[in-house]
Amino acid sequence: MTALNALQFGPFTTVNHQQLVTDVFKDSARQFVTENILSQIDHDIVEIDGTLTPRATEDRNCGPNSAVKNCFHLEIRFFGQVETNYSELKAQLW
């Protein structure tokens, strides 16, 4: 679904995230949303608005033993024909 191109990534301020979030990562995230979330929406989807941002925003929180360096916040809304008809998801992904 091309509407998933509206999913915004970042900003990423840490070196870890700047290296991790490649085009392959973004494609995998879009595929995850398509396969695991879109199938659960019970209305037609006209537009998608969302962000994927890191939980850790400082390099000091992205060390080798960090429990949160690969944790991301996903906030996404799926709009139907009427702007007030939408589904919303807020989740943390590892």
Secondary structure, DSSP 8 states (H G I E B T S, - for coil): -GGGGGEEE----SHHHHHH--HHHHHHHHHHHHHHTGGG--S---EEEEEEEES--SGGG-STT-SSTT-EEEEEEEE-SSTT-EEEEEEEE-
